[in-house]
Amino acid sequence: MSSPDPPTETPGFNAPTWPTQPMYSNLGEVRAHLLPSKACRTPTSGSSSTGPQPLPPPLPKKTLARAWSLPTHGVLSPSPTPAGQPPRPLLGSCSVDESQAGGDEARPACPPAELPIYSLDVELGLSLHDLHCPEAVHAVLAARQLEGLRAVHIRLQARFLGGRPGPCHSHRSFRLLDSLPCVTSGDTLYYRIVQADKETWHVLAAKVPKPGAKEPHPWGLELQASLPPHFNLQGLCGVVPEGTLPEAPWIGPVVLAAEVPERTVAQWLVEAGAQRPPDFAWAVALTLLQLSRALEHLETRGATLTELRPENLLLVAPRGCAASGPQRLLLADFGRVHPRPSEALGAHALQLGRLLRTLLARVPLATPFTAGLERLAAQLARVQPSATLTRGALQALLWGPGYELRGRGTPLGPWLRVRRALLVLHLAQRAAGGEVPGLEDWLCCEYLVEATEASMGHALELLWG
C-alpha cells in the first residue's frame, strides 16, 4: 500500500498572494489562502491524476450599493426597474408612485443625512412633529381623558339602570313576598312582589294608595307612564290585575314599580339625626343633587311638582354598590305633577330651598361646606334659579371649583382639565386595588363630562356672586 503524497507547502501570513489593499476580496478566495491545504487523497483506480486536487475557481467579485433609505453623502443611482412595472421613486424611507407624487416638483424634500419624520402613531394620535409642541400633547391628553370619563360614565349608568324587567303582562306569574308593606310613604304603601317568567324572576314593588289619600292628578300619572328610564325618576313596568293575588291586603288592580324602595327621605332624616354621621352634610348635598336631576328632567318636559315633601321621596340602594355608600333617590309622587307655566322657569327653587333648610337643621356641626349649602338655600329663595343651574351649584360645592376662583377672570378650563386627569388617576388607583366605582364616582363623572367653563362660571356666580 503506497503512502499518501506529502502535503503541499502552505503559504505563510507574511507572504500574501493577493494585491495589496484590495477594495473588496471574495470570501472563498481569502479562506483558500489562509487555511492550509488538505492532504490529497489516495488516487482511486479510476483516477488518472496522482497530484494534489486544484483549488476551486474564485467566485466573482461583487459590488455593494448603499440603500437609498440609509444615510449617505454620495450620489445614489436608483436600482433598475423590472420590465412591465412603473418606476417607483424612493423618497427617503417612503416609496410613492409617480402618479401620487405629482412629478419631481411635488416630491417632499427629504434631507439625505437624516431619516424623514413622516410616521404617525395611530394609537396616540400624535405625529413626531407634535411631540415637540406641548400644546398638541396637552390637547391629545385632554381629549383622551374626556373620552375615558365618558366611557366610565356610560358603563356605570348601564350597571345602575340594568336588570330592569320588561313590561309585566297579566299572564305572568306573580307572588306576594310580604303581607306587610316594606315602605310607607306619604300617600302610598309599597309591597314586595315577585314576577316569575320561565327561568327569570324580578322583585318589584306594588304601589297601593293609602285609604283616604288625595286623588292623584291624571296628567302626572300619564307622564310617569310615558317617561323613558331615568336614574332619579320612578319607573313603572305594568299592572297586577284584580284577583291575581287572592292573599293581597288590597282590593283592585295596582301599579308595579321597577325599584323596591328601602325608606323615605323623612325616615332617613330621623335615622341620621339619631346617628349624626360626620359626613351628613355631604350626604345631604348628594341627595339634593339627585333631586335636582329629577326636577330638571320634569322641567324639560314642561312639568312641575306642586308640592315637594320628604315623605314622598324614596331612597333605593344602587345596584352593585356598597351598602354604606350614598343611596339612590327616586321622585315617585307624580300625582302632584302638573303642566308648568311657560314663565315659571324656577318653579322648584322655593321648594328646594325649604327642603334644604329642613335638611340643614339636622346637621350637627358648622363647617365651610355647610356654609356653602346655607348660601345656596338663601340664593334659591332670592334668585329662584332653574333646576339645571341649581344642579350645577351643588356640583361645584361637592367637587369644585372653589370659592377662591369666583369672578376674578381666572380661566376655568385648565382647572377642569386637571380635575378630569385627577379623577382618571383616582379611578385607576381604586380599580387596581379591586374597588368598584360607586354612585358618587358616577355623579362626579357626569359632572366633569358635561361641565364647561361657562356652566362652572354660572354656578360660581349663583353661589358667591
Disulfide bonds with the S-S distance in Angstrom:
none
